[in-house]
Amino acid sequence: CSKDHALMLRMKLKKITKPVPFFPALLSLMLGVFLATTAQFVITHYGLMIRTGNRDICFYNESCYYPGKVWDLPWNHIASNLAYFVAAM
């Protein structure tokens, strides 16, 4: 009985360790959908913030908001989340 169990575990381990041929394509699709959704959300709320002047739309903390020299973007938030972006890559 224990030999059958060990054999079954070995067979399952072989199946698990085989690479899935469509995984990179599926991962790319998921990444593209996630990035497109995120970009739409950020661009929409950034546009609303610029048009209305209401920074609460983007949930900014004014005492921590440091705009860039060229664009009115929260570079402190971008810099603080850069490590998470690099780790995800």
Salt bridges, closest charged atoms under 4 A:
GLU62 OE2 - ARG55 NE 3.19
ASP72 OD2 - ARG55 NH1 3.72
